[in-house]
Amino acid sequence: MKKSFVTGLAILLPLAMTIVVIAFIVNLLTEPFLDMVKGVLNYYGIFSHDLGWISSEKVQLYLSKFIILVLIFGFTLLLGFLTRWVIVHYFIKIGDQLLHRIPLFNTIYKTFQEVSQTIFESSSKSFKQVVLVPFPHGGCYSVGLITSDEVNTGDHDSRLAVFVPTTPNPTSGFLLFFRPDEVTFLDLSVESALKYVISCGVVSSTFQKVSKEEAMERLHRAVLEDEKEGKE
């Protein structure tokens, strides 16, 4: 009997101590806010009646502790997220400031930074239509992105401004001017075209040729939307 008692005690004691410690931590965390939460529950009449054999006071006590623990957990999670976000952005900001102070390097860095922000942060506004253009010579084609549909090159010769990005780094490329009948308009989104260029053609997207009229109508709609957003 003595050995059985000791064996049972060895099993129950860790469990009991764990429960005691958890109860102590719960009471320590919830006690400062308990009266406030119970006051709110009483004000709205939540669990103001007995629940079976459990009195309403006990129900409100347990519910208040549960609500407090959930709020503390949510606050702790939010605080950790904000702290990490602030720290990460702080170091990014410091690094960016240091790069901006390095002679010669800062000029190149600022240029690529501006181009990258233009391409990746507002590509849908900067580029209006995906096309194929005869570049670098007439025997082959390159993916191009129209940046403007009305560029006057003289003698009433209106052309399309087309940015041809390099692969796999689309932040560099060539700015070329074509007549509308020299390019092939594609039914392909700007985002998909950039993925295609960055992946060197590995990430392919299904696309097909669209008529010049349909493409120009899309271009004009895009221009009107940009102008409308600019006014707003």
C-alpha positions as CSV (number, residue, x, y, z in Angstrom):
1,M,0.0,0.0,0.0
2,K,2.9,2.4,0.8
3,K,4.5,1.8,-2.6
4,S,1.2,2.4,-4.4
5,F,0.6,5.6,-2.4
6,V,4.1,6.9,-3.3
7,T,3.6,5.9,-7.0
8,G,0.2,7.7,-7.1
9,L,1.8,10.8,-5.3
10,A,4.6,10.8,-7.9
11,I,2.0,11.0,-10.7
12,L,-0.4,13.5,-9.0
13,L,2.2,15.9,-7.5
14,P,3.6,17.3,-10.8
15,L,0.1,17.7,-12.2
16,A,-1.1,19.4,-9.0
17,M,2.0,21.7,-9.0
18,T,1.4,22.6,-12.6
19,I,-2.2,23.5,-11.9
20,V,-1.2,25.6,-8.9
21,V,1.5,27.5,-10.9
22,I,-0.9,28.1,-13.8
23,A,-3.7,29.3,-11.5
24,F,-1.2,31.6,-9.8
25,I,-0.1,33.1,-13.1
26,V,-3.7,33.5,-14.3
27,N,-4.7,35.2,-11.0
28,L,-1.6,37.4,-11.2
29,L,-2.4,38.6,-14.7
30,T,-6.2,39.0,-14.3
31,E,-6.5,40.4,-10.8
32,P,-5.7,44.1,-11.8
33,F,-8.4,44.1,-14.5
34,L,-11.0,41.8,-12.9
35,D,-13.3,44.4,-11.4
36,M,-13.3,46.5,-14.6
37,V,-14.4,43.5,-16.8
38,K,-16.9,42.3,-14.3
39,G,-18.4,45.8,-14.1
40,V,-18.8,45.8,-17.9
41,L,-20.5,42.3,-17.8
42,N,-22.8,43.5,-15.0
43,Y,-23.6,46.7,-16.9
44,Y,-24.8,44.8,-19.9
45,G,-26.4,42.0,-17.9
46,I,-24.2,39.3,-19.3
47,F,-24.5,36.0,-17.3
48,S,-26.3,37.9,-14.5
49,H,-28.3,34.7,-13.7
50,D,-27.1,31.4,-12.3
51,L,-26.0,28.8,-14.8
52,G,-27.2,25.5,-13.4
53,W,-25.4,24.7,-10.2
54,I,-22.8,27.4,-10.8
55,S,-23.7,30.8,-9.4
56,S,-23.8,33.9,-11.7
57,E,-20.9,35.4,-9.7
58,K,-18.6,32.4,-10.4
59,V,-19.6,32.4,-14.1
60,Q,-18.8,36.1,-14.5
61,L,-15.5,35.5,-12.6
62,Y,-14.4,32.7,-14.9
63,L,-15.6,34.6,-18.0
64,S,-13.8,37.8,-16.9
65,K,-10.6,35.9,-16.5
66,F,-10.9,34.3,-19.9
67,I,-11.6,37.6,-21.6
68,I,-8.7,39.3,-19.8
69,L,-6.3,36.4,-20.9
70,V,-7.5,36.7,-24.5
71,L,-7.0,40.5,-24.5
72,I,-3.5,40.2,-22.9
73,F,-2.5,37.6,-25.4
74,G,-3.8,39.8,-28.3
75,F,-2.1,42.9,-26.9
76,T,1.2,40.9,-26.4
77,L,1.0,39.6,-30.0
78,L,0.3,43.1,-31.4
79,L,3.1,44.7,-29.3
80,G,5.6,42.1,-30.6
81,F,4.5,42.5,-34.2
82,L,4.8,46.3,-34.0
83,T,8.1,46.1,-32.2
84,R,9.6,43.8,-34.9
85,W,8.1,46.0,-37.7
86,V,9.5,49.2,-36.2
87,I,12.9,47.6,-35.6
88,V,13.2,46.1,-39.1
89,H,12.1,49.3,-40.8
90,Y,14.4,51.3,-38.5
91,F,17.5,49.3,-39.7
92,I,16.3,49.5,-43.3
93,K,16.0,53.2,-43.0
94,I,19.4,53.5,-41.4
95,G,21.0,51.4,-44.2
96,D,19.2,53.4,-46.8
97,Q,20.5,56.6,-45.3
98,L,24.1,55.2,-45.2
99,L,23.9,54.2,-48.9
100,H,22.7,57.7,-49.8
101,R,25.8,59.2,-48.2
102,I,28.4,57.3,-50.1
103,P,29.8,59.5,-52.9
104,L,29.2,58.3,-56.5
105,F,27.5,55.1,-55.2
106,N,24.6,57.2,-54.0
107,T,23.9,58.5,-57.4
108,I,23.6,55.1,-59.0
109,Y,21.7,53.7,-56.0
110,K,19.1,56.5,-56.1
111,T,18.6,56.0,-59.8
112,F,18.0,52.3,-59.5
113,Q,15.9,52.8,-56.4
114,E,13.6,55.2,-58.2
115,V,13.3,52.9,-61.2
116,S,12.6,49.9,-59.0
117,Q,9.9,51.7,-57.1
118,T,8.3,52.9,-60.4
119,I,8.3,49.3,-61.8
120,F,7.4,47.2,-58.9
121,E,5.3,49.5,-56.7
122,S,3.2,51.1,-59.5
123,S,3.7,49.0,-62.6
124,S,0.0,49.0,-63.4
125,K,0.0,52.8,-63.6
126,S,3.4,53.3,-65.2
127,F,2.9,50.7,-68.0
128,K,-0.3,50.6,-69.9
129,Q,0.0,47.8,-72.5
130,V,2.2,44.8,-73.2
131,V,3.5,44.5,-76.8
132,L,6.0,42.7,-78.9
133,V,8.5,45.0,-80.8
134,P,11.0,44.2,-83.5
135,F,14.1,44.7,-81.4
136,P,17.2,44.5,-81.6
137,H,16.5,43.9,-85.3
138,G,13.7,43.1,-87.5
139,G,14.3,39.3,-87.4
140,C,13.4,38.9,-83.8
141,Y,11.0,40.3,-81.2
142,S,11.3,41.6,-77.6
143,V,8.6,42.1,-74.9
144,G,7.9,45.8,-74.5
145,L,5.7,47.9,-72.2
146,I,4.0,51.0,-73.5
147,T,4.6,54.0,-71.3
148,S,2.9,56.6,-73.5
149,D,0.7,56.3,-76.5
150,E,1.1,59.9,-77.9
151,V,4.7,60.9,-78.5
152,N,5.1,63.6,-81.1
153,T,8.5,63.0,-82.9
154,G,7.9,65.8,-85.4
155,D,6.0,66.3,-88.7
156,H,2.8,65.1,-86.9
157,D,4.3,61.7,-86.6
158,S,2.8,60.3,-83.4
159,R,4.5,57.2,-82.0
160,L,4.3,54.9,-79.0
161,A,6.9,55.1,-76.2
162,V,7.9,51.5,-75.4
163,F,10.2,50.4,-72.6
164,V,12.0,47.2,-73.4
165,P,13.2,45.7,-70.1
166,T,16.4,43.6,-69.9
167,T,16.3,40.1,-68.3
168,P,16.6,39.1,-65.6
169,N,16.9,42.6,-64.2
170,P,13.9,44.7,-65.5
171,T,15.2,47.9,-63.8
172,S,17.4,48.5,-66.9
173,G,16.3,48.5,-70.5
174,F,15.8,50.6,-73.6
175,L,13.3,53.3,-74.4
176,L,12.2,53.0,-78.0
177,F,9.6,54.8,-80.2
178,F,7.5,52.8,-82.6
179,R,4.6,53.5,-84.9
180,P,1.4,51.7,-83.8
181,D,1.5,49.5,-86.9
182,E,5.1,48.3,-86.0
183,V,4.2,46.6,-82.8
184,T,2.1,43.6,-81.9
185,F,-0.3,44.1,-79.1
186,L,-0.8,41.3,-76.6
187,D,-3.6,40.2,-74.3
188,L,-1.2,40.0,-71.3
189,S,-1.1,41.8,-68.0
190,V,1.8,44.0,-67.1
191,E,2.5,41.9,-63.9
192,S,2.6,38.7,-66.0
193,A,4.9,40.3,-68.5
194,L,7.4,41.4,-65.8
195,K,7.4,37.9,-64.3
196,Y,8.1,36.5,-67.8
197,V,11.1,38.8,-68.2
198,I,12.5,38.3,-64.7
199,S,12.3,34.5,-65.0
200,C,14.1,34.6,-68.4
201,G,11.0,33.1,-70.0
202,V,10.8,30.2,-67.5
203,V,7.5,31.4,-65.9
204,S,5.5,31.6,-69.1
205,S,2.0,33.0,-69.4
206,T,-0.6,32.2,-72.1
207,F,-1.2,35.2,-74.2
208,Q,-2.5,36.0,-77.6
209,K,-2.5,38.9,-80.1
210,V,-5.2,41.5,-79.9
211,S,-6.3,44.0,-82.5
212,K,-4.8,47.5,-82.6
213,E,-8.2,49.0,-82.1
214,E,-8.9,47.0,-78.9
215,A,-5.4,47.7,-77.6
216,M,-5.7,51.5,-78.3
217,E,-9.0,51.6,-76.6
218,R,-7.4,50.0,-73.5
219,L,-4.6,52.5,-73.6
220,H,-7.0,55.4,-73.7
221,R,-9.0,54.0,-70.8
222,A,-5.8,53.6,-68.8
223,V,-4.8,57.2,-69.6
224,L,-8.2,58.5,-68.5
225,E,-8.1,56.5,-65.3
226,D,-4.7,57.9,-64.5
227,E,-5.9,61.4,-65.2
228,K,-9.0,60.9,-63.0
229,E,-6.8,59.5,-60.1
230,G,-4.5,62.5,-60.5
231,K,-7.3,64.9,-60.1
232,E,-8.6,63.1,-57.0
